[in-house]
Amino acid sequence: TFGHMERLITFFVLMHFGCTLSAQTSDPKPRDTRPLGDRIWFGGGIGLSFGTVTAVQLDPLVGYKVDQDGKFSVGVGGSYWYYQDNRFTPAINYTGYGYRTFARYRVIPQLYAHSEFLHLNVERFDYTTDLVARIWVPHVLVGAGYVQQLGGRSSIFFQILFDVLQDPNSVYANQGPIISGGIGVGF
């Protein structure tokens, strides 16, 4: 039988891809004549912090506008994290990497709802073996964002997300809202 986490992941995957499938099987609509360049958008975020605590985060994204109005997008992305905290002896140091799938729906041109499955491979201390091991940690992030056009096809966005899964190994464990931002081209 499925556990709680497997049910959440299954629900999330079905939510992302079920919307696309149902849109394709409902009332026939005229063929989408938009050029591929108008359907695809790129974006992501970069986080940098240097000093006693050094943090580097890279999150590239590519999205596809499902509907002709450009309100509903689905996409994929990568994620890379590097973290070093020199306030401790020895210093805390780890890297993480992974992938994400997401869906966004523009409620109005400047405001969107966002849901995402983020799967990160992180280093965690295993108390049973006294060794550091790499494990895959699932995250289900939901929230909303604000986007502002900068000119042409470029824009800047800010979003507030919550990790609703709260896996004990989550990089967001016991954290409140996740506030992030980035740039987009075509979004």
Salt bridges, closest charged atoms under 4 A:
ASP32 OD2 - ARG34 NH2 2.57
ASP32 OD2 - ARG39 NE 3.94
ASP38 OD1 - ARG153 NH1 3.76
ASP59 OD1 - ARG100 NH2 2.99
ASP85 OD2 - ARG87 NH2 2.55
GLU116 OE2 - ARG100 NH1 2.31
GLU116 OE1 - HIS114 NE2 2.72
GLU123 OE2 - ARG134 NH1 3.05
